[in-house]
């Protein structure tokens, strides 16, 4: 029995007798200490925390939440000694770092884990630079505080010119034992949803758009037993939203001097929360994504999910700005301040109103006339029919413009046979939808036959919000792909789940029932991720880069975590050059623990 | 306007689920041999599952009732555009094909001393729902306390269920039904249940074998139907359905109905052959939290046929209005 099993978290959270709690020290929150390599010593232990009145016991690194920011240099060989002072097995995973698999830090796959009282020494050479983070890969320890930022400075000096930089590590804190929250979700999938459709909204919609339109909007959702507000499993009912370990009331402040160009190294280290980040009054120039420099793109706002990092440059002209990160379900926010001195604050925006998921989120490519997206196993899309009617919903913010990125050239992919992997067809990702046999089981509540493949949708809640929001199609990693080869083979994986049962899986099989995915050593592989659920899943492959491509097969960005929106189908190329055992999973902690998780063997 | 057409085309298909579900269960009740057959078709894992299972079961017995909706679903736009239920096509992808013979936690590249990773998907979860714990007032002043709870414990697709329902009047257990069932998930929203039912109270105790289904029908109707087989060829059927109508996030109106049928007269327990009792009511609850909600409600209960004869013979009324106030909670 592996200690990574979820039950382990019980011991570390709130079940201590009172006398023993008193012996714990309080965690240091706010900007964490910075440690510089090549040698690091990290100690994991329990501490107490208080976030705007929500108290609890955290698991922290060197007594700080977030853990210390580790600064390293590209090309350097680092030695990191991690000592476990918890009462359960622990681990540290270096998220997005290319390293030997034995150093990857996944108990039960890459090593045995770090037993209580023991020290494990990680040693590896950095072959990359950029903004990354590290976190526990054991049980619920990441949710309870074991995470920190990791900055790898480029060997040849920084390409991104900034006068000052700050790490903005966003995370979330469950105000209850994470396992208790999980138990509640298992009992009732919408237990934390504060935006369930209600009668009052129906009456309002009847008034504004008429009875039949109001009913029509709801019909499909109700017929399918799906909720249009299933935006996040956990809400502010149980979560505190943190910026560098600080709840909104603590007003964490990053300072700058007038005239400076400031780089914000934003990291999403949350267990559950997609954040929509903006600094009202400032344009954000996105210069790096997942640690890799991208061609600068200027936006007002960006969304990122657990596991992702996004570096932005800002050029403040006023004295004070709010750093505002709403949760995707609009029940709360993390907030900090960017100011010329401590003690200032700017207005905090109101939460955006909740947008419902649209038919496009449920049925994917249904709503582009002609349906060039993809086709089902055995049926051609009737290209003569017009499916435009899908967009009539009053709340459906999905504009047809957002579909503009559809590459109609991908029509050629439609000629694929049932297996879609003939080598001459691999220039572009297959558009033949191939559901796994196991997706017809009780663990799967729906299947998308006509996914959307466009990448220029900022996602539910951000559509047509009047702000320029970053989307995947905006990303262009400088320097192109690491490997010039095209795909030699294709692997299709479906993201699946059942919100009523709160089960999560891939291809309808949870981890326990799965077999590993084998990447053939040295091959250039295309992985297609096809989302058969109503939620966005940040999919993280360990050990190798995921090189995102457009629907037409052109290289876009080198990432370690790819968010896949509802009913979306995205693809990326991987060079299987890292021998060993790795894992690949959804970075929403509960989805991961419920089995949306695979072992990967490169051999 | 294709979108609209699409959604309305889905409706009959999914409504057919509910209709055929009821039909199937009526069939189950009509005799123990049918019961055995019916159960087989629901619990056997290799059977086509989910809505289709219900449709096909009904289709075998009553083609007229279900052929229309099935035909409708078959001609739905886009042919295979069936997003839920059904059974996999012949050429569905093998989810294990990508493993190419590799196993988790064993073989090449597994570091020494590593025990195979296990995650929470292997854990057992449990909860107990007290759906109703209420005081009941009737016009004749025969006040009583009523309870209805359901507990579960186990893994995702196979688990134990305990259902208990009963009435206590003047400190005495008047009438109770307790079931211990093994639940097995057969489709996204449906479980089969198999086990025993024990009746205790002022009448004669009865033991039954129980087989049923429970789940969430399209449009969010919670349905449950159980057929029972008792000593001496006794049969019974219970159907119940409820719906949460959210007025606000906290104020929820729950209509609920329950129907019981018996295959034989049971004079000692005042149950007559055929449709025995039907109940329909509404409860308005206020969710202080998602887990605890006080409520008030009203319920109409009526006895039919021989059952109403028994009730009247013992000086009761064959229909009554019951006012209720209580608490529902879960943990």
Interface residues (C-beta under 8 A of the other chain):
Chain A: X1 X2 X4 X5 X6 X7 X101 X102 X106 X107 X108 X109 X110 X111 X112 X182 X183 X184 X186 X187 X188 X191 X192 X194 X195 X196 X197 X198 X199 X200 X216 X219 X220 X222 X223 X224 X225 X359 X362 X363 X366 X367 X376 X377 X378 X379 X381 X382 X385 X386 X387 X388 X389 X390 X391 X392 X418 X434 X435 X436 X437 X438 X439 X440 X441 X442 X443 X444 X445 X446 X447 X448 X449 X450 X491 X492 X498 X500 X501 X503 X504 X505 X507 X508 X509 X510 X511 X512 X514 X515 X516 X517 X518 X579 X580 X581 X592 X593 X594 X595 X597 X599 X601 X602 X603
Chain B: X1 X2 X3 X4 X5 X6 X7 X8 X10 X11 X14 X49 X50 X77 X78 X79 X80 X81 X82 X83 X84 X85 X86 X87 X88 X89 X91 X92 X93 X94 X95 X96 X98 X99 X100 X101 X102 X103 X104 X105 X107 X108 X109 X110 X111 X113 X114 X115 X116 X117 X118 X119 X120 X121 X122 X123 X125 X127 X129 X156 X157 X185 X186 X187 X188 X189 X190 X191 X216 X218 X219 X220 X245 X246 X247 X248 X249 X290 X291 X330
